[in-house]
Amino acid sequence: MVRPPCGPTVTWTLTRPCRRVGAGRSPREALAHLGGTPEDVIRTRQYLVAAEHADAVGAVHGEVFGAILPASTMVVVAALLDDRWLVEVELDAVID
C-alpha cells in the first residue's frame, strides 16, 4: 500500500474544480507524483460528514474510478479533523 506524499489520506472537496490533495495536488497528481495512475488504485474509502453528499461524492468517484472499479467503502462520520472538510478520501494503490 502506498500513501500520498501529503500525509495518510487524500482529501478533496465536493466541487470538481477544487479536488485537491493537501499540498495542492489532485488524487491523480498525487498518484503521478508517486509514479502511479488511477489504474493502480485497489481500494478507496470515502468519509462524509453528511449522507446527503453521498450522490455527489459517488459521482466524482465514478469520474475518476468508474472504469477501474477498485474496492470502495463510503461511511458517514460525525466530523473530520478540519470543520471545513465535507469529505475525506483515502486511496490504497499498488505502484511497482
Backbone torsions as a table, in degrees:
resi	resn	phi	psi	omega
1	MET	NA	132.5	179.8
2	VAL	-113.0	132.5	178.1
3	ARG	-101.6	146.4	177.5
4	PRO	-60.5	155.7	-175.9
5	PRO	-68.2	-14.7	-175.4
6	CYS	-87.9	-3.5	-178.9
7	GLY	143.9	-167.6	-172.9
8	PRO	-76.3	-11.5	-177.5
9	THR	-138.0	157.6	172.3
10	VAL	-102.4	128.6	-177.4
11	THR	-123.0	135.2	171.9
12	TRP	-141.1	156.8	179.5
13	THR	-88.4	173.5	-178.0
14	LEU	-71.0	-23.4	-176.8
15	THR	-82.3	127.1	-174.6
16	ARG	-54.8	-41.2	-179.3
17	PRO	-66.9	-15.7	-174.1
18	CYS	-106.6	11.9	179.5
19	ARG	-65.3	104.1	-175.0
20	ARG	-139.3	147.1	173.0
21	VAL	-91.6	153.7	-176.5
22	GLY	-26.5	-53.3	-175.5
23	ALA	-91.9	32.6	176.6
24	GLY	82.2	19.5	179.7
25	ARG	-106.9	141.0	170.5
26	SER	-76.5	167.6	175.7
27	PRO	-55.0	-41.2	178.2
28	ARG	-63.5	-41.5	179.4
29	GLU	-65.6	-39.1	178.6
30	ALA	-63.9	-43.5	177.6
31	LEU	-63.0	-44.6	179.5
32	ALA	-61.5	-38.7	178.2
33	HIS	-57.8	-32.1	179.8
34	LEU	-93.2	3.2	-179.9
35	GLY	86.5	18.5	-177.8
36	GLY	-116.7	178.8	177.7
37	THR	-137.5	169.1	176.1
38	PRO	-55.9	-29.0	179.0
39	GLU	-64.7	-18.4	178.4
40	ASP	-82.4	-11.6	-177.5
41	VAL	-75.9	127.5	-179.0
42	ILE	-107.9	-17.2	-179.7
43	ARG	-156.7	142.7	172.7
44	THR	-128.8	150.1	173.1
45	ARG	-129.7	131.3	-178.8
46	GLN	-120.1	121.1	179.9
47	TYR	-107.3	119.9	-178.4
48	LEU	-112.7	146.1	175.5
49	VAL	-88.6	-10.1	178.5
50	ALA	-150.1	131.7	-179.0
51	ALA	-60.8	-26.5	-178.9
52	GLU	-63.1	-15.4	178.9
53	HIS	-90.1	-2.3	-174.1
54	ALA	-58.7	-43.5	-178.6
55	ASP	-64.4	-42.9	-179.9
56	ALA	-65.9	-43.5	178.9
57	VAL	-65.2	-43.4	178.1
58	GLY	-61.3	-37.2	178.9
59	ALA	-65.4	-44.4	179.0
60	VAL	-65.8	-42.7	177.7
61	HIS	-58.7	-42.2	178.8
62	GLY	-64.2	-34.3	177.3
63	GLU	-61.4	-38.5	-176.1
64	VAL	-87.1	-42.7	-169.6
65	PHE	-116.8	7.2	-174.4
66	GLY	-54.4	-42.6	-179.1
67	ALA	-84.7	-14.4	-174.6
68	ILE	-91.1	-39.2	178.3
69	LEU	55.8	57.9	173.2
70	PRO	-70.2	159.2	172.1
71	ALA	-57.3	141.8	-174.1
72	SER	-146.9	141.1	176.4
73	THR	-131.9	136.1	175.6
74	MET	-121.3	128.4	-174.9
75	VAL	-132.9	138.5	172.4
76	VAL	-91.5	129.7	-179.2
77	VAL	-120.2	162.8	-178.8
78	ALA	-67.3	-37.0	-178.1
79	ALA	-167.2	162.4	171.7
80	LEU	-112.1	170.8	-174.8
81	LEU	-56.7	-41.4	179.4
82	ASP	-107.0	123.0	-177.4
83	ASP	-60.3	-19.1	178.7
84	ARG	-76.9	-19.0	-177.0
85	TRP	-78.6	135.7	176.1
86	LEU	-101.9	-27.2	-178.0
87	VAL	-148.3	143.6	173.4
88	GLU	-127.5	134.8	-176.8
89	VAL	-124.0	131.1	174.3
90	GLU	-107.3	137.6	177.2
91	LEU	-118.3	130.4	169.7
92	ASP	-107.4	128.0	-177.8
93	ALA	-134.7	148.7	172.6
94	VAL	-108.2	111.9	-177.1
95	ILE	-118.9	117.2	180.0
96	ASP	-81.6	NA	NA
